Amino acid sequence: MKRILFFLLIGVATLSSVFAQKKGDVMYVAVKSLNVKSSKGTFASTTGTLSYGTQIKVQSVSGSKVEVTAGTLTGWVDVSSLTSKRITASVASTSASAKEIALAGKGFNEEIEGTYRTENANLEQAYAAIGAVESVAVGNDALKQFIVDGKLAGAEGNN
C-alpha cells in the first residue's frame, strides 16, 4: 500500500509541475511545427504557425490549452507541445534530419543505429511506410465531418 501511495504522490507531483503554467511564464515550442489556434476548440481556425524552439509567453491557461503570445501572434496551443526548458539557437537550427532527431529522442546514436540497421534489414522500408503515412494531410473540415458522420463522442462539442 505504501508503494502505491508513493507512486501516486510522485505522479501527482510530476503532473502538477507539467501543468503548472501561469500568466507571464516563458516557454518554448517543443515540436517541429505548432499551429496556433483562434480558440481552444479542436476545429478552431489556425491563426499562425510556430517552429521548434520559438520562445512564447503564457497569457492564460484553461485545462490542457494555453493561450500564448509570440511576437505579434496570439492564440491557443496544447500544453504538451511546450517545454519550460530553453531551446538554444544551435539546437533549433541544427542540420540534423527529422529522422535523426527522432532517433536521438529515442536514445539512438550512430553506433546503436548501425547495429539496429544491420539486425533489421527492412528498416528503410519501414521508414518509407511511416513517411508515407505521415505525409497524408487531412484538413479540419474533413476530420470534423468524419467525426460527425461516425457519431463519435464529443463531435457536437467541438468548434
Secondary structure, 3 states (H helix, E strand, C coil): CHHHHHHHHHHHHHHHHHCCCCCCCEEEECCCEEEEECCCCCCCCEEEEEECCCEEEEEEEECCEEEEEECCEEEEEEHHHEECCCCCHHHHCCCCCHHHHHHHHCCCCHHHHHHHHHHCCCHHHHHHHHHHHHCCCCCHHHHHHHHHHCCCCCHHHCC
